[in-house]
Structure formats: structure tokens, C-alpha cells
Amino acid sequence: MDIGNRDFVELVKRTREKFGVSIDGAHDLIFADEEMRRLVARRINHDPECRKQALWDMQEKGNRSRFIKVEGKIRFRT
């Protein structure tokens, strides 16, 4: 299974509508699923647009970001 950029945007949109949450709230719900975390982590490290968004998140949120850079790869913060 793979997920494209447009698929992920649509998933966030539908999650927000269904649960009445913010974008960050939708991300929390989506990333609670280990399979989704694996798919997103792969895209972040292989798709330039996803990587750009993760780097922006790290820059803007600092220690509150979901992501951390380890040995040149972006990982989910544990």
C-alpha cells in the first residue's frame, strides 16, 4: 500500500470533517495508526514535497514537532 500527496490531503480533510478537529488534531488521529506512520515516514524520506513539509514543521514547532532528524533521515519523534 502506498499513499500519495493528494490522498493524504484528502484523508486529513475527511478526518477533520468526521471528527470536527483541527489539522493538527487530524494528524494526531491519523498518526496514531502504526501503518500510517510507516507509510508517511517513507514518503517523507523519498518525496521532496513531503520532506519539505516535515522540515517546515520541525522549524516552526521545534521540540513540539512530530518529527526529528536522525543521521540525515526524518523520523517520527517517539
MARBA-3410 file (N, C-alpha, C, O; in Angstrom, 1 decimal):
78
0.8,-1.2,0.0,0.0,0.0,0.0,0.9,1.2,0.0,1.9,1.3,0.7 ~ 0.5,2.2,-0.8,1.2,3.5,-0.8,0.1,4.6,-0.7,-1.0,4.4,-1.1 ~ 0.6,5.8,-0.3,-0.3,6.9,-0.2,0.4,8.1,-0.9,1.5,8.4,-0.6 ~ -0.4,8.7,-1.8,0.2,9.9,-2.5,-0.2,11.2,-1.8,-1.0,11.2,-0.8 ~ 0.4,12.3,-2.2,0.2,13.6,-1.5,-1.2,14.0,-1.5,-1.8,14.4,-0.5
-1.9,13.8,-2.7,-3.3,14.2,-2.8,-4.2,13.3,-1.9,-5.1,13.7,-1.3 ~ -3.8,12.0,-1.8,-4.5,11.0,-1.0,-4.4,11.5,0.5,-5.4,11.4,1.2 ~ -3.2,11.9,0.9,-3.0,12.3,2.3,-3.8,13.6,2.6,-4.4,13.7,3.7 ~ -3.8,14.5,1.7,-4.5,15.8,1.9,-6.0,15.4,2.1,-6.7,16.0,2.9 ~ -6.5,14.6,1.2,-7.9,14.2,1.3,-8.2,13.4,2.6,-9.3,13.6,3.2
-7.3,12.6,3.0,-7.5,11.9,4.3,-7.6,12.9,5.5,-8.4,12.7,6.4 ~ -6.7,13.9,5.5,-6.7,14.9,6.5,-8.1,15.6,6.5,-8.7,15.9,7.5 ~ -8.5,16.0,5.3,-9.7,16.8,5.1,-10.9,15.9,5.7,-11.8,16.5,6.4 ~ -11.0,14.7,5.3,-12.1,13.9,5.7,-12.1,13.6,7.2,-13.1,13.5,7.9 ~ -10.9,13.4,7.8,-10.7,13.2,9.2,-11.2,14.4,10.0,-11.9,14.3,11.0
-10.8,15.6,9.5,-11.3,16.8,10.1,-12.8,17.0,10.1,-13.4,17.3,11.1 ~ -13.4,16.6,9.0,-14.9,16.7,8.9,-15.6,15.7,9.8,-16.5,16.0,10.5 ~ -15.1,14.5,9.8,-15.7,13.4,10.5,-15.6,13.7,12.0,-16.6,13.4,12.7 ~ -14.5,14.1,12.5,-14.3,14.2,13.9,-14.3,15.7,14.5,-14.2,15.9,15.7 ~ -14.5,16.6,13.6,-14.6,18.0,14.0,-13.3,18.5,14.7,-13.4,19.2,15.7
-12.1,18.2,14.1,-10.9,18.5,14.7,-10.1,19.5,13.8,-10.4,19.6,12.6 ~ -9.0,20.0,14.4,-8.1,20.9,13.6,-7.2,20.0,12.7,-7.3,18.8,12.8 ~ -6.4,20.7,11.9,-5.4,19.9,11.1,-4.5,19.1,12.0,-4.2,17.9,11.7 ~ -4.0,19.8,13.1,-3.1,19.0,14.0,-3.8,17.9,14.7,-3.3,16.8,14.9 ~ -5.1,18.1,15.0,-5.9,17.0,15.6,-6.1,15.9,14.6,-6.1,14.7,15.0
-6.3,16.2,13.3,-6.5,15.1,12.3,-5.2,14.4,12.2,-5.2,13.1,12.1 ~ -4.0,15.1,12.2,-2.7,14.4,12.1,-2.6,13.5,13.3,-2.1,12.4,13.2 ~ -2.9,13.9,14.5,-2.8,13.1,15.7,-3.6,11.8,15.5,-3.1,10.7,15.8 ~ -4.8,11.9,15.0,-5.7,10.7,14.8,-5.1,9.8,13.7,-5.0,8.6,13.9 ~ -4.6,10.4,12.6,-4.0,9.6,11.5,-2.7,8.9,12.0,-2.5,7.7,11.7
-1.9,9.7,12.7,-0.6,9.1,13.0,-0.6,8.2,14.2,0.4,7.6,14.6 ~ -1.8,8.0,14.8,-2.0,7.1,15.9,-1.9,5.6,15.3,-1.7,4.7,16.1 ~ -2.2,5.5,14.0,-2.1,4.2,13.4,-0.7,3.9,12.9,-0.1,4.7,12.1 ~ -0.1,2.8,13.4,1.3,2.5,13.1,1.6,2.3,11.6,2.6,2.7,11.1 ~ 0.6,1.7,10.9,0.8,1.6,9.4,0.9,2.9,8.7,1.7,3.1,7.8
0.0,3.9,9.1,0.1,5.2,8.5,1.4,5.9,8.8,2.0,6.6,8.0 ~ 1.9,5.7,10.1,3.1,6.3,10.4,4.3,5.8,9.5,5.1,6.5,9.1 ~ 4.2,4.5,9.3,5.2,3.8,8.4,5.2,4.4,7.0,6.2,4.7,6.4 ~ 4.0,4.5,6.5,3.8,5.0,5.1,4.2,6.5,5.0,4.9,6.8,4.0 ~ 3.8,7.3,6.0,4.2,8.7,5.9,5.7,8.8,6.1,6.3,9.7,5.4
6.3,8.1,7.0,7.8,8.2,7.2,8.5,7.8,5.9,9.5,8.5,5.6 ~ 8.0,6.9,5.2,8.7,6.5,3.9,8.6,7.7,2.9,9.5,8.0,2.3 ~ 7.4,8.2,2.8,7.2,9.3,1.9,8.0,10.6,2.3,8.6,11.2,1.4 ~ 8.1,10.8,3.6,8.9,12.0,4.0,10.3,11.9,3.5,11.0,12.9,3.2 ~ 10.9,10.7,3.5,12.3,10.5,3.2,12.5,10.2,1.7,13.6,10.0,1.3
11.4,10.1,0.9,11.6,9.8,-0.5,10.9,10.8,-1.4,11.2,10.8,-2.6 ~ 10.0,11.6,-0.9,9.3,12.6,-1.7,9.7,14.0,-1.3,9.5,14.4,-0.1 ~ 10.2,14.8,-2.2,10.7,16.1,-1.9,9.7,17.0,-1.2,10.0,17.8,-0.3 ~ 8.4,17.0,-1.7,7.4,17.8,-1.2,7.0,17.4,0.3,6.8,18.3,1.1 ~ 7.0,16.1,0.5,6.7,15.7,1.9,7.8,16.0,2.8,7.6,16.4,4.0
9.1,15.9,2.3,10.2,16.2,3.1,10.2,17.7,3.5,10.5,18.1,4.6 ~ 9.9,18.5,2.5,9.8,20.0,2.7,8.8,20.3,3.8,9.1,21.2,4.7 ~ 7.6,19.7,3.8,6.6,19.9,4.8,7.1,19.5,6.2,6.8,20.2,7.2 ~ 7.7,18.3,6.3,8.2,17.8,7.5,9.3,18.8,8.1,9.3,19.1,9.3 ~ 10.2,19.2,7.2,11.2,20.2,7.7,10.6,21.5,8.1,11.1,22.1,9.1
9.6,22.0,7.4,8.9,23.2,7.9,8.3,23.0,9.2,8.4,23.8,10.1 ~ 7.7,21.8,9.4,7.0,21.5,10.7,8.1,21.5,11.8,7.9,22.1,12.9 ~ 9.3,20.9,11.6,10.3,20.9,12.6,10.8,22.3,12.9,11.1,22.7,14.0 ~ 11.0,23.2,11.8,11.4,24.5,12.0,10.4,25.4,12.8,10.8,26.1,13.7 ~ 9.2,25.2,12.4,8.1,26.1,13.1,7.8,25.6,14.5,7.5,26.5,15.4
7.8,24.3,14.7,7.3,23.8,16.0,8.5,23.4,17.0,8.3,23.2,18.2 ~ 9.7,23.3,16.4,10.8,23.0,17.3,10.6,21.6,18.0,10.3,20.6,17.4 ~ 10.7,21.6,19.3,10.6,20.4,20.1,9.1,19.9,20.2,8.9,18.8,20.6 ~ 8.2,20.7,19.7,6.8,20.2,19.7,6.5,19.5,18.4,5.4,19.0,18.2 ~ 7.4,19.5,17.4,7.2,18.8,16.1,7.1,17.3,16.3,7.7,16.8,17.3
6.3,16.7,15.5,6.2,15.2,15.5,7.5,14.6,15.0,7.7,13.4,15.1 ~ 8.3,15.4,14.3,9.5,14.8,13.6,10.8,15.2,14.2,10.9,16.3,14.9 ~ 11.8,14.4,14.0,13.1,14.7,14.4,14.1,14.2,13.3,13.8,13.2,12.6 ~ 15.2,14.8,13.1,16.2,14.4,12.1,17.2,13.5,12.8,17.9,14.0,13.8 ~ 17.4,12.3,12.3,18.4,11.4,12.9,19.3,10.8,11.7,18.8,10.2,10.8
20.6,11.2,11.8,21.5,10.7,10.8,21.0,11.0,9.3,21.1,10.1,8.5 ~ 20.5,12.2,9.1,20.1,12.6,7.8,18.7,12.2,7.4,18.2,12.6,6.4 ~ 18.0,11.4,8.2,16.7,10.9,7.9,15.7,11.6,8.9,16.1,11.8,10.0 ~ 14.5,11.8,8.4,13.5,12.4,9.2,12.7,11.2,9.8,12.2,10.4,9.1 ~ 12.5,11.2,11.1,11.8,10.2,11.8,10.7,10.8,12.7,10.7,12.0,13.0
9.7,10.0,13.0,8.7,10.4,14.0,9.4,10.4,15.3,10.1,9.5,15.7 ~ 9.1,11.5,16.1,9.5,11.6,17.5,8.8,10.5,18.3,7.6,10.3,18.1 ~ 9.6,9.9,19.2,8.9,8.8,20.0,8.5,9.4,21.3,8.0,8.6,22.1
END
